[in-house]
């Protein structure tokens, strides 16, 4: 690695070319849901305007430089975005803790989250053949640990060391592939050791271990709302929530509010990352304001459903909440914050 570091320093003036700060922000912000990185819309807009490969990292530095008022190095850009992520953690510690717990579960779950269109296409093509779900592999690997198979400590350490990055940053199948080889070896060791128990005198232990492994595999293979919402985002599936947003955009506030009230009664929880506000209550608040009703009760719910979201904070600021306006600029870059305020 030393020659690579010297070359990087000679060509760019920096030792490492990685952007851990921006990636940390992508997985720890008010719109992050645990799957894939969620960028500010301004960063996405800049990326789409460029034809350069992998311009996303450059876009982050451009936004940081404009926000700070001077050119920034890669390290300065990373510090800027890390500070934004930590501001979210300080402002909403319970939400950040829930997000971390979700990422831990998602890292072990069978669902295959994409972050690139090429990954989605490969998953679709490969899904026609036989495959072992990731959750089953995890269950078999845990079987090796429960049975205390000798010689697996290096594999367990590698899995933990590589797996912790999924919890710190975010979960995608592409990043999770790094722990797949040691997980497969652990799963094979667990299955082989368990089969030897069957032919020995420890069938009771084998049965108990099997029950635990099956229970874990089932729990890790459940497709829940988070998985369905993520898949719908990739497939472009529209539902009642999207229809309600479209109605609001057309100025049909009463019809939109009726549809949103129905979704609220069904306890529907949208996950839209940076594509829309992940809160039914937020859009009910917007509808209430246009229908001459008090939006504040809905905003209180929206803040719990989408803590720190720029649009929720912006509408609170528009209603005279100075602390919400201050928090808006602490959690978000100034361009995102101003765009949200202008949309009120």
Secondary structure, 3 states (H helix, E strand, C coil): CHHHHHHHHHHHCCCCCCCHHHHHHHHCCCCCCCECCCCCHHHHHHHHHCCCCCCHHHHHHHHHHHHHCCCCCHHHHHHHHHHHHHHHHHHCHHHHHHHHHHHHHHHHCCCCCCCCHHHHHHHHHHCCCCCCCHHHHHHHHHHHHHCCCCCCHHHHHHHHHHHHHHHHCCECHHHHHHHHHHHHHHHHHHHHHHHHHHHCCCHHHHHHHHHHHHHHHHHCCCCCHHHHHHHHHHHCCCCHHHHHHHHHHCCCHHHHHHHHHHHHHCCCCCCCCCCCCCCHHHHHHHHHHHCCCCCHHHHHHHHHHCCCCHHHHHHHHHCCCHHHHHHHHHHCCHHHHHHHHHCC
